[in-house]
Amino acid sequence: MTETTMTGGRLRIEARNLTKRFGDITAVDDLGFTVEPGRITGFLGPNGAGKTTTMRMMIGHITPTSGSVTIGGKRYHELADPSATVGAVFDAASFHPDHSARDHLRVYAAMGGHPDGRVDELLSLMDLTGAARRRTRGFSTGMRQRLNLATALLGDPRVLLLDEPSNGLDPAGTAWLRSFLRHLAGEGRTVLISSHVLGEIQQVADDVVVIRQGRMVAAAPLAELSGTAPAVLVHSPDAEAVARMLVQQPFAGYETRVERIGPEQLRVWGPDPASLADLAAAHRLRIHGLTPEEPDLERLFLDLTGSMR
Ligand SMILES: Nc1ncnc2c1ncn2[C@@H]1O[C@H](COP(=O)(O)OP(=O)(O)OP(=O)(O)O)[C@@H](O)[C@H]1O
C-alpha cells in the first residue's frame, strides 16, 4: 500500500452530554464517550439509533441542542483547518454522474484548497487509476465507496469518520477497507466507523461505542465486551432439570446464567463444557450434546440494543 503521510498530533474525539432533539424526537440523548487516536472505533446501534446525527454533529453539519463534541479539544468550527483535520464519508455522498473520478476529486481538492497532485496520489492509493477518466455513473458500489474515501482523504486528515463504510461492499472490498483502515490507525489517526451490523466491524474495531435510541449502551474495548459472553449450547432431553440444577448449584467461581432456547436446548453462560458434563453426570441427568460458542458479540449486541433481526 502506498504510504499516506500525516503531519501534526494525535486527536481525540470527545462527546460530553451530547444531545440533539428534532422537535419531539430526541435523536441523541446525553451521550458521553471518547474516540482515541491510533485506534479504530466502531460506532454501533440499530437503524435510527442516532449514529449519523452524532457524526454530523462532529463535523458541524448539525448543531447540538445541548452538550458538545470536540476534536482535539476544539469544536469543528474552531479548528484551524477543518478539512485538513477531519475527513468524513457519509452514505449519501453522491457524485455528478457525468464527472470522471479525476474531475470529481479535482473539484473537491480545489474547494478544500488541497494541492492538485493529491488527486493522482489518491486515485492510485484507492486503486482507481485505471478508472480515473471514466464517468462515475458507471461505477460499482465498491468503486463509489473508494472514491468517497479518496474525497475524505484529500486533506490528509488526522481524523476519519466513516458512516456505514461497508454498505454494499463485497468480501474483497470489505477486506481491503479493513486493512486500509488499520494502516491509517497505525499512523496515529483517529478512525470512527459506524454500522448497524456488528459483524461488519467486529474484525476491525479496537473499541466500540454502542448506542440505542440515542442513549449510551456500552463503550469499551472490543476484547472486553467479547470476554463477557462465552456460552455453551446444551442439548439434553432433561433440559428443564439441567437448567434447575445449574441455577440452584452454588459452585465457586462461576456466575451461571441459563437461557431456554428450545424444549431440549439451553444456552449456558458460566461453567465450561467439561464442568457442565460432570455436574450433569453427578445429578444423573442426560446430556446429548455440548457445543462451546464463540464469544458471540452479535448476540451481546442484540441483547444490549434490544433490536430484532
Ligand atoms: N433532520 C431530521 N429531522 C427529524 N428527525 C430526524 C432528522 N435526522 C434524524 N432524525 C431522527 O433521529 C433519529 C436518529 O437518526 P439517525 O439517522 O441519526 O440514526 P442512525 O443510527 O444513523 O440510523 P441508520 O443506521 O438508519 O442510518 C431517527 O429517529 C431519525 O428519524
The ligand as a MOL file (V3000), in Angstrom:
LIG
                    3D

  0  0  0     0  0            999 V3000
M  V30 BEGIN CTAB
M  V30 COUNTS 31 33 0 0 0
M  V30 BEGIN ATOM
M  V30 1 N -33.4330 16.1470 10.2130 0
M  V30 2 C -34.1630 15.3590 10.9820 0
M  V30 3 N -35.4140 15.7110 11.3500 0
M  V30 4 C -36.1540 14.9190 12.1470 0
M  V30 5 N -35.7520 13.7330 12.6350 0
M  V30 6 C -34.5210 13.3210 12.3150 0
M  V30 7 C -33.6610 14.0960 11.4720 0
M  V30 8 N -32.4900 13.4190 11.3280 0
M  V30 9 C -32.6150 12.2720 12.0320 0
M  V30 10 N -33.8390 12.2110 12.6280 0
M  V30 11 C -34.3270 11.1270 13.5000 0
M  V30 12 O -33.3770 10.9400 14.5090 0
M  V30 13 C -33.2300 9.5570 14.8240 0
M  V30 14 C -31.7940 9.1310 14.6390 0
M  V30 15 O -31.4670 9.1170 13.2590 0
M  V30 16 P -30.0020 8.7980 12.7020 0
M  V30 17 O -30.0640 8.9060 11.2210 0
M  V30 18 O -29.0140 9.6240 13.4210 0
M  V30 19 O -29.8190 7.2870 13.1360 0
M  V30 20 P -28.7640 6.2060 12.6480 0
M  V30 21 O -28.3290 5.4790 13.8640 0
M  V30 22 O -27.7130 6.8600 11.8280 0
M  V30 23 O -29.6220 5.2510 11.7600 0
M  V30 24 P -29.2670 4.4160 10.4270 0
M  V30 25 O -28.4400 3.2310 10.8520 0
M  V30 26 O -30.6250 4.0110 9.9540 0
M  V30 27 O -28.5510 5.3480 9.4980 0
M  V30 28 C -34.2170 8.8240 13.9370 0
M  V30 29 O -35.4070 8.6430 14.6740 0
M  V30 30 C -34.4230 9.7860 12.7980 0
M  V30 31 O -35.6860 9.5970 12.2220 0
M  V30 END ATOM
M  V30 BEGIN BOND
M  V30 1 1 1 2
M  V30 2 1 2 3
M  V30 3 2 2 7
M  V30 4 2 3 4
M  V30 5 1 4 5
M  V30 6 2 5 6
M  V30 7 1 6 7
M  V30 8 1 6 10
M  V30 9 1 7 8
M  V30 10 2 8 9
M  V30 11 1 9 10
M  V30 12 1 10 11
M  V30 13 1 11 12
M  V30 14 1 11 30
M  V30 15 1 12 13
M  V30 16 1 13 14
M  V30 17 1 13 28
M  V30 18 1 14 15
M  V30 19 1 15 16
M  V30 20 2 16 17
M  V30 21 1 16 18
M  V30 22 1 16 19
M  V30 23 1 19 20
M  V30 24 2 20 21
M  V30 25 1 20 22
M  V30 26 1 20 23
M  V30 27 1 23 24
M  V30 28 2 24 25
M  V30 29 1 24 26
M  V30 30 1 24 27
M  V30 31 1 28 29
M  V30 32 1 28 30
M  V30 33 1 30 31
M  V30 END BOND
M  V30 END CTAB
M  END
